[in-house]
Amino acid sequence: MDFLDSFWDLVLVFFWAFIFIAALVALFAIITDLFRDSELSGWMKAVWMVLLIFLPVLTALVYLIVRGGGMAERSAAAIGESKAATDDYIRSVATASPAQQIAEAKELLDAGTITPDEFNTLKGKALQSA
């Protein structure tokens, strides 16, 4: 009997831990959405934050009902902007033309950093990748 009591106590602890973590995730998602929204004024953001601090459960429910539809749109827009920035960065770093690669190798040769044989190897690799 003592084992069953402790088992159900453990189940209850896990249940409340789950509820607590879910509430934290929801609050952080709402706060992230608040600061991501450029259409909402600073005063309204402050009002939402004060309400989230003093009445978190009620305010979170109201926020999700009133502004929940736009949360997905703002999240998708932020992900799209991040992906575009990442793609631009990768493109700028990864796409050096063979002429640029040879010019960089020539600068290294002129500076004495590499030998003529290494320059020829780099030049050959640059021309092969073209």
N, C-alpha and C positions, 0 to 999 in steps of 0.2 A: 504494500500500500504506500509505503514511503517512497519507493521508486517511482510509482505512478504520479505522485504529487510533484516530485522533483522533475519528472519528464514533462508534465504539463506546464510547470513553471518555466521550464526551458523553452517550450514551444511559445508560451506567452511572451517571453523576453525577445525571442526572434521575431515574433509578429510585431511588437512595438518598435523594435529596431528597424524593421522594414518600413513601417509607417513613417518613422522619423527620417530615415534616409530618403524616402520618396518625397517627403515634404521639403527637405533641403534641396533636392534636385529641382523640384518645381519652383522654389523660391529663386534659386540661381538662374534658372531659365527665364523667369519673369524679369529679374534684375538685368540680365544680359539683353533681353528684348527691349527693356526700357531705355537703356543707354544706346542701343543700336538704332532706335527710331529717330530719324532726323526731323520728322514732321511734328513730333510732340515737343512742346515748349519746355524750357527748363523748370518753370514753376509747376507744371503738371507732373514732371518727373519727380520733383521734390515732394509733391503731395502724395503721389503713389508710394514713394519710398517711406515717408512718415507713416502712412497707413500700413505698409508691409511690416514695419517695425512694431507697431502697437497692436495691430489686428491682423496677424499674418494669414491665418486660415481663411477668414472671411474676405480679406482683400485679394488673396490669391484666387479664390473662386470667382469673385466679381471681375477681376482682371481677365481671367481665362474666358469668361462669358462675353465680356464687352470687347476685348481686344485679341482674343484667341485666334481668330481667322487670319489676322495680319501677321501673327507670330511666324507662321510657316513661310509666308511670302518674304518677310524680312530675313529669316534664316537662310532661305534659298538664295536670296540676293547676295548676302554676305559670303556664302559658300562659292557662288559664281564669281564674285570679285576676287576672292582669295585664289581660286583655281586659275583665273585669267592672269593674275599677277605671278603665280608660280610658273605657269606656262611661258609667259614672257621672259621671266628670268632664265628658265632652262634653255629657251631658244637663244637668248643673247649669249649664254655661256657656251653652249654646245655647238653652235654653228659658226665656227671660224672657217673662212674660205681657205683653200690651199695657198693662195697668194699671201694671206695673213700669216698662216703657219710658217711659210718659207721666210717671210720678212722677220718674224720673231726669231726663227732659227739663225738668220743672218746676223741679227743684232747680238745674239749670244755668241756667234762665231767672232764677230768684230770685237766684242768685249773680252774675248779669250776664255769664256766660260766653257765652251765646247771645242773639240778638235775638228779639223776639216772632215775627217771620216764620220764623226757623229753628225755633222751638218749634212753630209750627203745622205746619211741614213734617214734623218728627219725629213729632208727634202723628198726622198723617195717615198716615204710613208704618206706625206702630204699629197703627192701626185697620185698615189694609188687610191687614196680615199676620194679623189675627185670624180 
